[in-house]
Amino acid sequence: MTDSPSHQATSKGHRNRWMILIAAFKLGQALLFAAVGVGAVRLLHKNVGDVLQHLSDHLRFSPESHFIWFINYILAKSSLVNDQMLRRISAFGFIYAALDLIEGTGLYLEKTWAEYLTLIITASFLPLEGYEVFHRVTLIRVSLLVINALVFFYLLKMVVERAKLPQDTSSSS
């Protein structure tokens, strides 16, 4: 059995709270991306503009609302969305949901491979998230960048600490 810092906590009868929190975040992301995939599939062969207009009418947004410019922008851009794009969005949503599900489950079970997988995937998205924040600062973008940076540095710390532990090479006396 690998004797990583996260596994040491388990051997003492306590779970690593931070690993469970990261796992919950990844599993929440999996649900979000699965919902995006399902939503895109449900929009196939429909006029996206009409669906969004119906939704906007149903939600009864006030003309003075701060969201009205966003809704108008989305309605104007909805004509660009076709079935091919919806298929790509759904495929991306389901693939990313599967990755998050694998990461979250592995982290919850405190598997070393999940720490490495999450570390690699999180590191690969940090430059893109940094670019997005640089391009346009929003609370959501900054929050996601900070959360993912914290996850990255915590997992990096876990992996480095594990590498520093003496390896147990003795099998049995």
C-alpha positions in Angstrom: 0.0 0.0 0.0 1.3 3.5 -0.8 2.1 5.5 2.2 1.1 8.9 1.0 0.1 11.8 3.4 -3.5 11.2 2.4 -3.2 7.5 3.1 -1.5 8.2 6.5 -4.6 10.1 7.6 -6.8 7.1 6.7 -4.6 4.6 8.5 -5.1 6.6 11.7 -8.9 6.4 11.2 -9.4 9.9 10.0 -10.1 10.9 6.4 -8.3 13.7 4.7 -10.9 16.6 4.8 -9.2 18.6 2.1 -9.2 15.6 -0.2 -12.9 15.0 0.5 -13.6 18.6 -0.2 -11.7 18.5 -3.6 -13.5 15.2 -4.4 -16.9 16.9 -3.7 -15.9 19.8 -5.9 -14.9 17.5 -8.7 -18.2 15.5 -8.3 -20.2 18.7 -8.4 -18.4 19.7 -11.6 -19.2 16.3 -13.0 -22.9 16.9 -12.4 -22.7 20.4 -13.9 -21.0 19.1 -17.1 -23.4 16.2 -17.4 -26.3 18.7 -17.2 -24.6 20.7 -20.0 -24.3 17.5 -22.1 -28.0 16.6 -21.5 -29.1 20.1 -22.2 -27.3 20.3 -25.5 -28.7 16.9 -26.6 -32.2 18.1 -25.7 -31.7 21.2 -27.9 -30.9 19.1 -31.0 -33.2 19.6 -33.9 -34.8 22.7 -32.3 -34.5 26.4 -33.0 -32.3 27.5 -30.0 -33.4 31.1 -30.4 -37.1 30.2 -30.0 -36.3 28.0 -27.0 -34.3 30.8 -25.3 -37.0 33.4 -26.2 -39.7 31.1 -24.6 -37.5 30.6 -21.5 -36.9 34.4 -21.3 -40.7 35.0 -21.6 -41.4 32.3 -19.0 -39.0 33.8 -16.5 -40.5 37.3 -17.0 -37.3 39.3 -16.9 -37.9 42.9 -16.2 -36.8 45.3 -18.9 -34.9 47.2 -16.2 -33.1 44.1 -15.1 -29.3 44.0 -15.2 -29.6 40.6 -17.0 -31.6 41.9 -20.0 -28.5 42.9 -22.0 -27.1 39.4 -21.4 -30.3 37.8 -22.5 -30.5 40.0 -25.6 -26.9 39.1 -26.4 -27.5 35.4 -26.0 -30.7 35.6 -28.2 -28.7 37.4 -30.9 -25.9 34.8 -30.9 -28.3 31.8 -30.7 -28.7 31.8 -34.5 -25.0 30.7 -34.7 -25.8 27.5 -32.7 -26.6 24.5 -35.0 -26.9 20.8 -34.5 -23.2 20.1 -35.2 -22.2 22.6 -32.5 -24.7 21.1 -30.0 -23.2 17.7 -30.6 -19.8 19.0 -29.9 -21.0 20.8 -26.7 -22.7 17.6 -25.5 -19.7 15.5 -26.3 -17.4 17.9 -24.4 -19.9 18.0 -21.5 -20.1 14.2 -21.2 -16.3 13.7 -21.6 -15.5 16.3 -19.0 -18.2 14.9 -16.7 -16.6 11.5 -17.0 -13.1 12.8 -16.2 -14.4 14.7 -13.2 -16.3 11.7 -12.0 -13.2 9.6 -12.2 -11.1 12.2 -10.5 -13.7 12.8 -7.7 -14.2 9.1 -7.0 -10.4 8.5 -7.0 -9.8 11.4 -4.7 -12.6 10.4 -2.3 -11.1 6.9 -2.1 -7.7 8.6 -1.6 -6.0 6.9 -4.5 -2.5 8.1 -5.5 -3.3 7.8 -9.2 -6.2 10.2 -8.7 -3.9 12.8 -7.1 -1.6 12.7 -10.1 -4.5 12.7 -12.6 -6.1 15.7 -10.9 -2.7 17.5 -10.6 -2.1 17.0 -14.4 -5.6 18.0 -15.5 -5.7 21.0 -13.2 -2.3 22.2 -14.2 -3.2 21.9 -17.9 -6.2 24.3 -17.4 -4.5 26.9 -15.2 -2.9 28.9 -18.1 -6.2 29.0 -20.0 -8.0 30.2 -16.8 -5.3 32.8 -16.2 -5.6 34.0 -19.8 -9.4 34.3 -19.4 -9.0 36.4 -16.2 -6.4 38.6 -17.9 -8.8 39.0 -20.9 -11.8 39.9 -18.7 -11.9 40.0 -15.0 -15.1 38.6 -13.5 -15.9 37.2 -10.1 -16.6 33.7 -11.5 -13.4 33.6 -13.5 -11.2 34.8 -10.6 -13.0 32.4 -8.2 -12.4 29.4 -10.5 -8.8 30.4 -11.0 -8.2 30.7 -7.3 -10.0 27.4 -6.5 -8.1 25.5 -9.1 -4.8 27.0 -8.1 -5.4 26.0 -4.5 -6.3 22.5 -5.6 -3.2 22.3 -7.7 -0.8 23.6 -5.0 -2.4 21.3 -2.3 -2.1 18.2 -4.5 1.4 19.2 -5.5 2.3 19.5 -1.8 0.8 16.0 -1.2 2.8 14.5 -4.1 6.1 16.1 -3.0 5.6 15.0 0.6 5.0 11.5 -0.6 8.2 11.5 -2.6 10.1 12.6 0.5 8.8 9.7 2.6 11.2 6.7 3.0 10.2 3.9 0.8 9.2 0.7 2.7 11.4 -1.9 0.9 11.1 -4.6 3.6 8.6 -7.3 2.8 8.5 -9.5 5.8 11.1 -10.6 8.4 
